Amino acid sequence: MDELLEEVFLRFPPDDPVLLLRAALVCKRWCRIISDPGFRRRFRELHRTPPSKASSTTSE
């Protein structure tokens, strides 16, 4: 069941961190899931912005 909750929390929009904070306040179980370093790492990896094409091209 925790895996399912984690998958739901991973889909929260990264531009509104208050949503994760509010979810963490619901109960100890949710707080434990959201506070877990593994969850936080996965959240950052899932929502990181890809490098722009302009920064990856070289001018000759």
C-alpha positions in Angstrom: 0.0 0.0 0.0 2.9 2.4 0.7 4.2 1.9 -2.8 0.8 3.0 -4.2 0.8 6.1 -2.1 4.4 6.9 -3.1 3.4 6.6 -6.8 0.5 9.1 -6.2 2.8 11.5 -4.3 5.4 11.3 -7.0 2.9 12.8 -9.4 2.2 15.9 -7.4 3.3 19.0 -9.4 6.8 20.1 -8.4 5.9 23.8 -8.8 3.7 23.7 -5.7 5.7 22.1 -2.8 2.9 23.1 -0.3 0.9 20.1 -1.6 3.5 17.7 -0.4 3.8 19.5 2.9 0.0 19.3 3.4 0.0 15.7 2.5 2.7 15.0 5.0 0.6 16.6 7.7 -2.4 14.2 7.1 -0.9 11.3 9.2 2.3 9.8 10.4 2.3 7.2 7.6 2.1 9.8 4.8 4.7 11.9 6.6 7.1 8.9 6.7 6.6 8.2 3.0 7.2 11.8 1.9 10.1 12.3 4.3 11.9 9.2 3.2 15.2 10.1 1.4 14.5 7.5 -1.3 11.1 9.2 -2.1 12.7 12.6 -2.2 15.4 11.4 -4.5 12.9 9.8 -6.9 10.7 13.0 -6.8 13.7 15.2 -7.8 14.7 12.8 -10.5 11.2 12.5 -11.9 10.6 16.3 -12.0 14.0 17.6 -13.0 14.0 19.7 -16.1 15.9 18.3 -19.0 18.8 20.4 -20.2 17.9 22.8 -22.9 19.1 22.2 -26.5 20.7 25.6 -26.5 23.1 24.7 -23.7 24.1 21.4 -25.3 25.0 22.7 -28.7 28.5 24.0 -29.4 29.2 26.9 -31.6 31.9 26.5 -34.2 
